[in-house]
């Protein structure tokens, strides 16, 4: 099976110049049209693009509202003129025109109406388009009793979620994050004291405006405190999809400033609490064009998603992967703080990570350059199975595996000396040559199902016998 990028899957995105003067000039040109000319041009635009998008007119209206402050009249414009102006500040973005890669796989929340021995799954993929901006796409499918995998077809209309306005934040968590970022000054404590326990972005902005109007911001640190608090709130947000849209047509596109250049390598895992409730978490790398920042996605139904910042001295670099349950009452995470070795860390809160301990160093030629995980550990009776990746000569990425002790995952009890998967002649050409890479696997009917990317271009799925793999790991 090969999952290839499709340039016809496009999303309507704002296309708004940075210069206010240019925005005004564009609006001005549209305002010179007569009503008849406006109507005719809008009909032409809708005839060309409405079939390519779900509810294009609603999006045009939304984009018009983004530039409304630049209008030089308070006179209410006709709907056709608003839509036409909105279309002038809209463009199509081909989400996966460059690549569709770095997949992870988890069981679907619904396993109803399936034949015996089958499993419904969700595949997440990193879609990359113009400017190398990455977003998250999904596929659904079924693995049958014989481990044959059939993915559901996807539609042409790709849908972005609605941003939930004025998300509520936990004041205690905001306080901890401010402290962790070095903003534990009297001014920060003064602001926090005025916030309710459950505060909103509007609360924060209101307090910031009040402080400015009262001339209470006296120092550069005071200004940076306000900026950091607002940045934290805007980086923690919630989005929601309509349940009428199939999961394969939903896309999570960058929203906050710290992920403006991409949401990269989401590692989804089905996390089960001690009481049996399940939450899907995904660690991912937010990229703003200069700095990478690990973040966390939370969802229970793949309709409503909560995006939160991660904090602590261990929140750095790429490749954080959460264990699928608590161990001795604590959350456990794999990571790679130094871009070379594999680390493990424990926490009482999934949003805060500190004090990583080195778990594994590169040992074999195919991983001499660096070592990392390929997704969350998988629980087996023999231990925690971790699919890994290693980088060797010529920056060649291969996939391997290790086995961790079930009760003490900081202890390695098995390790492959040779790669489990390495790029063959049909997989080595792509945006980044000589790479195979995965962001998450699962076990079904005695086999490890490993979705993997081929040279940062397309994706495939491999299977390997669990018993055989464990047997090799235990004797390695």
Buried (B, 14 or more C-beta within 10 A) or exposed (E): EEBEBBEEBBBBBBEBEEEEEEBBEBBEEBBEBEEEEBBEBBEEBBEEBEEBBBEBBEBBBBBBEBBEEBBEEEEEBEEBBBBBBBBBBBBBBBBBBBBBBBBBBBBBBEEEEBEEEBBBBBBBBBBBBEEBBBBBBBBBBBBBEEBEBEBEEBEEBBBBBEEBEEBBBEBEBBBBBBBBBEBEBEBBBBBBEEBEEEBBBEBBBEBBEEBEEEEBBEEEBBBBBBEBBBBBBBBBBBBBBEEEBBBBBBBBBBBBEBBEBBBBBBBBBBBBEEEEEBBBBBBBBBBBEEEBBBBBBBBEEBBBBBBBBBBBEBBBBBBBBBBBBBBEEEBBBBBBBEEBBBBBBBBEEBBBBEEBEEBBEBEBEBBEBBBBBBBBBBBBEBBBBBBBBBBBEEEBBBBBBBBBBBEEBBEBBBBBEEBBBBBEEEBBEBBBBBBBBBBBBBBBBEBBBBBBBBBBBBBBBBBBEBEEBBEBBEEB
